[in-house]
Amino acid sequence: MKHLFSCSVFIPPKPATKSNINHIKSIEDSLPHLSELEKEALVEAKKYKIEDSKVSEIDHFES
């Protein structure tokens, strides 16, 4: 039997900044019981930015 999982991913609407990364970290800190999939999704969310309606990878991110 297959288990289906889903989770929401927050991608900052502006280029990644220290304040956006701190916001994501505060979300992580407030959710102590994350599944592995949710943890992975948060890490992935830090790798991308949306700028001019286009998604792109950022050069450097903090995990």
Helices and strands as residue ranges (DSSP letters): H 18-30, H 36-45, E 48-51, E 54-57
